[in-house]
Amino acid sequence: MSSFYLKPKLFSVIKNYNKQQFFKDITAGIIVAIIALPLSIALALASGVEPARGVYTAIAAGFMVSFLGGSRIQIAGPTAAFATIVAGVVAAKGMDGLFIATVIAGFILIILGVFKLGNLIKFIPTTITVGFTSGIAVTILVGQIKDFLGLTYAQGVKPIETLEKLEANIEFMDTFSFSSLIVGVVSLAILIIYPKFEKKIPPSLIAVIVGALLVKFIPVLDKSVYTIGELYTIPSGLPEINLGDFEITVSKIVSVLPDAVTIAVLAAIESLLSCVVADGMIDSKHNSNMELVAQGIGNISSALFGGIPATGAIARTAANAKNGGRTPISGMVHAIVLLLVLLILMPYAALIPMPTIAAILFVVAYNMSEWRKFLKIVKTSPNTDILVLVLTFLLTVIFDLVVAIAVGLVLHFAVIIIKKAIKSKEN
């Protein structure tokens, strides 16, 4: 069993586990849960689903990935990388389409791990990963302008694509709410300035509390700023297991298959990148194949409990490492704490203002934009690499990730083949 390639990291580290590390893992798990709560809500809203679904995802996928994963400290949950594709699937094919796509993606990830294909991810070039990551950041930013400025669209106007949202924002700019802007700017200032003075308490939590207090106790703001509770239903209690209260047909499966493949590929890339970052922070080595299997099981679990696609979250994983987490126990504690929050405090999420959620997602978009890497590639790489980068970026913004990744990969490998052909002729 010790040499079996699909062995969860938990089973390896538990042999030498001690009380001192247990308390460190508990502390890290609690801190990561505090960070994950507002982010999970915000990312669910960015994905076009009810806010509680983000928390369901962090609980179900977070626990299973830590329990079965190939990394010591990986934290899984909803991430910004999935927001645009999830929103597109929900808008076009409904929650049943998202359920099917997520479950299929889960099985694809399991198959990738079982057949030892974890190392294949490294063949996806940096130009493509940076291109679509930067593109996702732009789509998230554009999607949050409406709530940050308090814009009101005309009845029936529900833009899905990024350019459609940008056009709608311009068209309905006259509905701009100064009160929403105030709440949004205050929240954004907290998110940017607060970490410079204090790093223990997550700035997103402070922003959420301050934003809610502003709207609650300043009468002018209370009447003109939307909160989560005014736009969405906040459920209480445990989520019910969703075994699919809808008809699953061959046509539905075929229609969501491209989305499922994209979710699986994206989950694999993001998760394994996060594992590499984690390894560097704690001098460890992850098991890529076991991690893919765990991510697959985590995504299926998330779908069954009403969640959305999940993957390894680099920022939350890094926070886990910085706060003393060194074993999968910390990730499991993070999920358990979120479960307790769901049962006890979730109704208070209704008080969170939408401009505060938008501000949190602005910061998420900036942090994931990889603009420094983008500029470095543009300045130092061959023109063919720049072409792949820019094309992947533009296709992500204008169309979607399915098109962007497919075209980017085809172009990348076409360039390699052409270069080899030219080189062989010269020889």
C-alpha positions as a printed Julia matrix, in Angstrom:
427×3 Matrix{Float64}:
   0.0    0.0     0.0
   2.9    2.35    0.77
   3.98   2.36   -2.88
   0.48   2.55   -4.39
   0.31   5.61   -6.65
  -3.19   6.61   -5.48
  -2.57   7.14   -1.79
  -4.12  10.21   -0.1
  -1.54  12.44    1.55
  -3.51  12.29    4.81
  -2.72   8.59    5.17
   1.01   9.32    4.89
   1.27  12.26    7.29
  -1.04  10.9     9.99
   1.6    8.36   11.09
   3.8   11.04   12.66
   1.01  13.4    13.68
   1.25  15.09   17.09
  -0.79  17.3    19.38
   1.28  20.41   18.62
   0.61  20.17   14.9
  -3.04  19.38   15.56
  -3.55  22.74   17.29
  -1.68  24.53   14.49
  -3.92  22.85   11.91
  -7.05  23.83   13.83
  -5.91  27.47   14.01
  -5.05  27.54   10.32
  -8.34  25.87    9.39
 -10.39  28.43   11.32
  -8.53  31.36    9.75
  -8.91  29.93    6.24
 -12.64  29.4     6.87
 -12.99  33.07    7.84
 -11.24  34.04    4.61
 -13.28  31.56    2.54
 -16.74  32.61    3.75
 -17.13  36.03    2.06
 -15.17  34.8    -0.97
 -17.43  31.76   -1.39
 -20.53  33.96   -1.28
 -19.04  36.5    -3.69
 -17.88  33.85   -6.17
 -21.27  32.16   -6.13
 -22.93  35.45   -7.03
 -20.34  36.06   -9.77
 -21.22  32.6   -11.09
 -24.9   33.5   -11.38
 -26.13  31.21   -8.58
 -27.54  31.62   -5.08
 -24.94  32.78   -2.49
 -25.3   29.68   -0.3
 -24.15  27.46   -3.17
 -20.66  28.88   -2.85
 -20.55  27.85    0.8
 -21.93  24.39   -0.05
 -19.05  24.05   -2.52
 -16.39  25.07   -0.02
 -17.77  22.59    2.52
 -18.32  19.53    0.31
 -15.4   19.89   -2.1
 -13.14  21.41    0.56
 -13.55  18.44    2.9
 -13.26  15.71    0.26
 -10.21  17.23   -1.45
  -8.38  17.6     1.88
  -9.38  14.1     3.02
  -8.44  12.33   -0.22
  -6.06  14.78   -1.93
  -2.44  14.49   -2.91
  -1.28  17.69   -1.23
  -0.57  18.39    2.43
  -2.24  21.8     2.53
  -4.43  22.22   -0.56
  -7.65  24.16    0.12
 -10.39  23.58   -2.43
 -13.57  25.5    -3.09
 -15.19  27.87   -5.58
 -12.68  30.04   -7.46
 -12.82  32.98   -9.83
 -11.53  30.83  -12.67
 -14.91  29.07  -12.88
 -17.17  32.11  -12.49
 -17.68  32.97  -16.15
 -18.11  29.42  -17.41
 -20.55  28.55  -14.59
 -22.56  31.71  -15.25
 -22.71  30.81  -18.94
 -23.85  27.24  -18.28
 -26.52  28.35  -15.79
 -27.83  31.05  -18.13
 -27.99  28.76  -21.16
 -28.76  25.34  -19.68
 -30.02  25.96  -16.14
 -28.96  24.4   -12.86
 -29.62  20.92  -14.22
 -27.11  21.59  -16.99
 -24.57  22.73  -14.41
 -25.21  19.64  -12.29
 -24.6   17.31  -15.24
 -21.52  19.22  -16.4
 -19.97  19.24  -12.92
 -20.56  15.51  -12.37
 -19.12  14.65  -15.81
 -16.12  16.9   -15.09
 -15.66  15.05  -11.81
 -15.51  11.69  -13.56
 -13.09  13.08  -16.16
 -10.77  14.22  -13.37
 -10.95  10.81  -11.69
 -10.1    9.11  -15.0
  -7.14  11.48  -15.53
  -5.79  10.55  -12.1
  -6.42   6.81  -12.34
  -4.62   6.65  -15.69
  -1.67   8.65  -14.33
  -2.22  11.63  -16.6
  -1.5   14.25  -13.94
   1.83  15.14  -15.52
   0.22  15.95  -18.88
  -1.0   19.26  -17.46
   2.55  20.62  -17.63
   2.34  20.5   -21.45
  -0.28  23.28  -21.46
   1.86  26.35  -22.18
   2.14  29.37  -19.91
   0.95  31.63  -22.73
  -2.46  29.9   -22.68
  -2.85  29.75  -18.89
  -1.86  33.41  -18.49
  -4.05  34.39  -21.45
  -7.26  32.82  -20.19
  -6.56  33.75  -16.55
  -6.16  37.42  -17.5
  -9.27  37.15  -19.66
 -11.29  35.72  -16.78
 -10.12  38.61  -14.58
 -11.46  41.12  -17.12
 -14.8   39.31  -17.41
 -15.22  39.3   -13.62
 -14.36  42.99  -13.36
 -16.82  43.98  -16.12
 -19.51  41.78  -14.56
 -19.29  43.6   -11.23
 -19.51  47.18  -12.51
 -23.33  47.01  -12.36
 -23.47  46.27   -8.62
 -20.55  48.54   -7.73
 -22.29  51.52   -9.33
 -25.8   50.41   -8.38
 -27.01  50.36  -11.99
 -30.54  49.16  -12.79
 -31.15  47.37  -16.07
 -34.48  47.61  -17.87
 -36.83  44.69  -17.38
 -35.87  41.76  -19.57
 -32.27  42.91  -20.05
 -30.08  40.04  -18.82
 -26.7   40.19  -20.53
 -24.59  37.02  -20.4
 -21.48  37.68  -22.49
 -18.86  40.17  -21.29
 -19.33  42.57  -24.2
 -23.1   42.46  -23.67
 -22.59  43.4   -20.01
 -20.27  46.24  -20.98
 -22.82  47.53  -23.48
 -25.63  47.31  -20.89
 -23.51  49.15  -18.3
 -22.96  52.01  -20.75
 -26.61  52.07  -21.84
 -27.99  52.22  -18.28
 -25.3   54.45  -16.76
 -27.98  57.08  -16.08
 -29.39  54.79  -13.34
 -26.13  55.15  -11.4
 -26.55  55.23   -7.59
 -24.25  57.53   -5.63
 -25.1   55.63   -2.43
 -23.97  52.33   -3.95
 -20.74  53.95   -5.1
 -20.05  55.22   -1.56
 -20.49  51.74   -0.07
 -18.43  50.21   -2.87
 -15.57  52.7    -2.54
 -15.45  52.35    1.26
 -15.38  48.55    0.91
 -12.68  48.72   -1.75
 -10.59  51.09    0.37
 -10.77  48.65    3.28
  -9.71  45.76    1.06
  -6.71  47.7    -0.25
  -5.56  49.69    2.81
  -6.43  47.47    5.79
  -3.89  44.68    4.98
  -1.08  47.26    5.12
  -1.69  47.71    8.86
  -3.14  44.42   10.08
  -2.8   40.97    8.52
  -4.46  38.59   10.99
  -8.1   39.38   10.26
  -9.08  38.95    6.58
  -9.87  42.33    4.97
 -12.87  40.86    3.14
 -14.5   40.06    6.49
 -13.93  43.64    7.71
 -15.31  45.02    4.44
 -18.43  42.86    4.72
 -19.09  43.95    8.32
 -18.47  47.65    7.65
 -20.55  47.59    4.45
 -23.47  45.91    6.24
 -23.28  48.43    9.12
 -23.24  51.38    6.71
 -26.38  50.2     4.95
 -28.12  49.16    8.16
 -27.6   52.35   10.16
 -27.42  55.15    7.58
 -31.02  55.74    6.45
 -30.13  57.18    3.03
 -28.04  54.15    2.17
 -30.57  51.71    3.62
 -33.18  52.81    1.08
 -31.01  52.9    -2.03
 -28.4   50.13   -1.77
 -29.37  46.54   -2.56
 -28.27  43.79   -0.21
 -27.95  40.06   -0.89
 -31.15  39.38    1.04
 -33.16  41.73   -1.19
 -32.09  39.91   -4.35
 -31.55  36.3    -3.26
 -33.02  33.71   -0.92
 -30.72  32.76    1.95
 -31.53  29.18    3.01
 -31.0   27.94    6.54
 -29.91  24.51    7.68
 -28.05  21.78    5.86
 -28.24  21.44    2.07
 -30.22  18.48    0.82
 -28.5   15.85   -1.27
 -29.39  16.52   -4.89
 -29.74  13.26   -6.78
 -31.09  15.06   -9.8
 -34.73  16.04   -9.57
 -34.69  16.47  -13.32
 -34.55  14.33  -16.4
 -31.05  13.49  -17.63
 -31.12  12.82  -21.35
 -28.46  11.99  -23.91
 -29.06  15.34  -25.63
 -28.47  17.23  -22.36
 -25.26  15.3   -21.71
 -24.0   16.02  -25.23
 -24.91  19.71  -24.96
 -22.88  20.22  -21.75
 -19.97  17.97  -22.69
 -17.74  20.83  -23.94
 -18.43  22.71  -20.7
 -17.64  19.6   -18.64
 -14.32  19.12  -20.44
 -13.44  22.78  -19.87
 -14.33  22.54  -16.17
 -12.21  19.4   -15.82
  -9.2   20.87  -17.63
  -9.46  24.12  -15.69
  -9.82  22.27  -12.38
  -6.77  20.14  -13.19
  -4.64  23.13  -14.17
  -5.64  25.33  -11.23
  -5.38  22.53   -8.68
  -1.97  21.31   -9.77
  -0.63  24.86  -10.02
  -1.85  25.43   -6.47
  -0.13  22.21   -5.37
   3.16  23.4    -6.86
   2.85  26.71   -5.0
   2.04  24.83   -1.79
   5.04  22.53   -2.21
   7.33  25.54   -2.46
   5.9   27.1     0.69
   6.3   24.07    2.98
   9.06  22.11    1.18
   6.81  19.19    0.31
   5.93  17.14   -2.77
   2.39  16.5    -3.94
   0.91  13.45   -5.66
  -0.62  14.88   -8.85
  -2.64  11.79   -9.77
  -4.18  11.43   -6.31
  -4.95  15.14   -6.34
  -6.87  14.81   -9.62
  -8.89  11.88   -8.27
  -9.7   13.88   -5.13
 -10.7   16.93   -7.19
 -13.01  14.7    -9.21
 -14.66  13.27   -6.1
 -14.82  16.77   -4.62
 -16.65  18.14   -7.67
 -19.14  15.28   -7.71
 -19.75  15.81   -3.98
 -20.22  19.53   -4.53
 -22.8   18.92   -7.26
 -24.69  16.42   -5.08
 -24.95  18.98   -2.27
 -26.1   21.82   -4.51
 -22.69  23.37   -5.04
 -20.8   24.51   -8.11
 -17.48  23.4    -9.66
 -14.47  23.57   -7.35
 -10.73  23.52   -7.62
  -7.65  24.22   -5.56
  -7.62  27.85   -4.43
  -4.08  29.24   -4.47
  -4.76  32.23   -2.17
  -6.57  30.15    0.46
  -3.93  27.41    0.21
  -1.2   30.02    0.76
  -3.09  31.41    3.77
  -3.26  27.89    5.16
   0.52  27.53    4.89
   1.24  30.97    6.36
  -0.92  30.25    9.4
   0.72  26.96   10.32
  -1.32  24.37    8.38
   0.9   21.44    7.45
  -1.48  18.51    7.0
  -4.85  17.87    5.33
  -6.45  18.18    8.79
  -6.4   21.98    8.43
  -8.41  21.79    5.2
 -10.93  19.45    6.81
 -11.24  21.82    9.79
 -11.85  24.71    7.35
 -14.79  22.79    5.85
 -16.23  21.87    9.28
 -16.03  25.48   10.47
 -17.84  26.63    7.34
 -20.52  24.02    8.01
 -21.05  25.45   11.51
 -21.19  28.97   10.06
 -23.76  27.79    7.52
 -25.96  26.41   10.29
 -25.63  29.37   12.66
 -24.66  32.59   10.86
 -25.73  32.18    7.22
 -28.96  34.24    7.6
 -26.78  37.28    8.37
 -25.34  37.05    4.86
 -28.59  38.7     3.74
 -27.27  41.98    5.19
 -24.19  42.13    2.93
 -24.48  44.98    0.37
 -24.03  44.12   -3.29
 -21.44  46.92   -3.83
 -19.28  45.26   -1.14
 -19.5   41.94   -2.99
 -18.49  43.78   -6.17
 -15.51  45.35   -4.38
 -14.35  41.94   -3.14
 -14.56  40.57   -6.67
 -12.66  43.58   -8.06
  -9.77  42.63   -5.77
 -10.1   38.95   -6.71
  -9.96  39.94  -10.39
  -6.86  42.07   -9.84
  -5.08  39.36   -7.86
  -5.73  36.71  -10.51
  -5.07  38.96  -13.52
  -1.38  38.02  -13.77
  -0.76  41.31  -15.56
   2.93  41.23  -14.67
   3.36  37.85  -16.37
   1.26  39.1   -19.28
   3.51  42.12  -19.82
   6.67  40.04  -19.38
   5.59  37.63  -22.13
   4.71  40.55  -24.42
   8.1   42.19  -23.82
  10.4   39.14  -23.92
   8.75  36.3   -25.87
   8.72  35.46  -29.59
   5.88  36.9   -31.69
   4.25  33.47  -32.0
   3.96  33.18  -28.2
   2.57  36.7   -27.98
  -0.01  35.81  -30.64
  -1.17  32.74  -28.65
  -1.31  34.83  -25.45
  -3.29  37.73  -26.89
  -5.63  35.51  -28.92
  -6.42  33.32  -25.88
  -7.05  36.47  -23.82
  -9.35  38.05  -26.4
 -11.3   34.85  -27.07
 -11.86  34.42  -23.32
 -13.26  37.93  -23.03
 -15.26  37.96  -26.27
 -16.48  34.34  -26.36
 -15.7   31.83  -23.59
 -13.07  29.51  -22.16
 -14.09  26.56  -24.33
 -13.26  28.47  -27.5
 -10.21  30.19  -25.98
  -8.48  27.04  -24.72
  -9.3   25.01  -27.86
  -8.07  27.66  -30.29
  -5.08  28.5   -28.1
  -3.93  24.87  -27.96
  -4.46  24.3   -31.69
  -2.49  27.44  -32.53
   0.29  26.6   -30.04
   0.86  23.1   -31.4
   0.48  24.3   -35.0
   3.31  26.77  -34.39
   5.48  23.97  -32.94
   4.8   21.71  -35.96
   5.54  24.53  -38.44
   8.79  25.41  -36.65
   9.9   21.77  -36.71
   9.04  21.49  -40.4
  11.05  24.62  -41.22
  13.97  23.39  -39.13
  14.0   19.98  -40.82
  14.0   21.64  -44.27
  16.95  23.8   -43.3
  18.85  20.71  -42.17
